[in-house]
Amino acid sequence: MDKKYITLFKSLAQATAASAETVMDYDHEKGDEKGFETAKTMRDDFQALAESIDNLGEEYQINRGDVARLLVGAMIQVNQLQTRIENLKKAMTGYQTDVIPKLQEVLDNAKTDEEASKLANEKFIIEDNK
């Protein structure tokens, strides 16, 4: 197996362990003991895998159990990346359709700082949709 894949698999295991730790923190805050224990087991498992890969270095030989764990880890990372991408797209859309046009309008129509402040106070209001 190529050493770049070995490095990738170690990074994948580390990232998945970190993700599980984030879930542990969330479950702890919510008082979800079962969820916490599940996430802790997952974190420990992926940390152990990362350490094993790191310790063996180029001598690391993957086995079926590692393949299964890495598959789960890759799926988790893809889901997290997809969520981040969706959130970034929403942020970009918000800037493009709301913030930038309003800022441009204030800049185009306000000749003084006082006018800019007044117009901005009118434009930058978030109304509750009750």
C-alpha positions in Angstrom: 0.0 0.0 0.0 1.3 3.5 -0.9 2.6 5.5 2.0 0.3 8.4 1.0 -2.7 6.2 1.6 -1.2 5.2 5.0 -0.9 8.9 5.9 -4.5 9.5 4.6 -5.9 6.6 6.6 -4.1 7.9 9.8 -5.6 11.4 9.2 -9.0 9.9 8.5 -8.9 8.0 11.8 -7.7 11.1 13.7 -10.4 13.3 12.1 -13.1 10.7 12.9 -11.9 10.5 16.5 -12.1 14.3 16.8 -15.6 14.2 15.3 -16.6 11.6 17.9 -15.2 13.7 20.6 -17.3 16.6 19.5 -20.4 14.4 19.7 -19.3 13.3 23.2 -19.2 16.9 24.3 -22.7 17.5 22.8 -24.2 14.4 24.3 -22.6 15.3 27.7 -24.2 18.8 27.5 -27.6 17.3 26.7 -27.3 14.6 29.4 -27.5 11.8 26.9 -25.4 9.2 28.7 -26.0 6.4 26.1 -25.0 8.7 23.2 -22.0 9.9 25.2 -20.8 6.3 25.8 -21.3 5.4 22.2 -19.4 8.4 21.0 -16.6 7.7 23.5 -16.3 4.1 22.3 -16.1 5.4 18.7 -13.5 8.0 19.7 -11.4 5.5 21.5 -11.6 3.1 18.6 -10.5 5.6 16.0 -7.8 7.0 18.2 -6.4 3.5 18.7 -6.5 2.9 14.9 -4.7 6.2 14.3 -2.0 5.3 16.9 -1.6 1.9 15.4 -1.1 3.3 11.9 1.3 5.9 13.2 3.3 3.4 15.2 3.7 1.0 12.3 4.3 3.7 9.7 5.1 2.2 6.3 4.9 -1.2 7.8 1.2 -0.8 8.4 -0.9 -3.6 6.9 -4.6 -3.0 6.7 -7.1 -5.7 7.8 -10.8 -6.2 7.3 -11.7 -4.6 10.6 -9.6 -1.5 9.7 -11.3 -1.3 6.3 -14.7 -1.3 8.0 -13.7 1.4 10.5 -12.1 3.5 7.8 -15.2 3.1 5.6 -17.4 4.4 8.4 -15.0 7.2 9.1 -14.9 8.2 5.5 -18.7 8.2 5.3 -18.9 10.4 8.5 -16.3 12.9 7.1 -18.2 13.1 3.8 -21.5 13.8 5.6 -19.8 16.5 7.7 -18.2 18.1 4.6 -21.5 18.1 2.8 -23.2 19.9 5.8 -20.4 22.5 5.8 -20.7 23.0 2.0 -24.5 23.5 2.4 -24.0 26.0 5.2 -21.4 27.9 3.2 -23.7 28.0 0.2 -26.5 29.4 2.4 -24.1 32.1 3.8 -23.0 33.0 0.3 -26.6 33.3 -0.9 -27.4 35.5 2.1 -24.5 37.8 1.3 -25.3 37.9 -2.4 -29.0 38.4 -2.1 -29.3 40.4 1.1 -26.2 42.0 2.6 -24.3 43.1 -0.5 -27.3 44.7 -2.3 -28.3 46.6 0.9 -24.8 47.8 1.5 -24.5 48.9 -2.1 -27.9 50.8 -1.8 -26.7 52.6 1.3 -23.4 53.5 -0.4 -25.2 54.7 -3.6 -27.9 56.7 -1.8 -26.2 58.2 1.2 -24.1 61.3 0.7 -23.2 61.8 4.4 -22.4 59.6 7.3 -25.7 60.6 8.9 -27.7 59.6 5.8 -25.7 56.3 5.7 -26.5 55.6 9.3 -30.2 56.4 8.9 -30.6 54.3 5.7 -28.7 51.4 7.2 -31.0 51.5 10.3 -33.9 51.2 7.9 -32.4 48.5 5.7 -30.8 46.2 8.3 -33.8 45.0 10.2 -34.7 41.3 10.8 -38.4 40.9 11.3 -39.7 38.0 13.3 -41.9 35.7 11.2 -44.4 35.0 14.0 
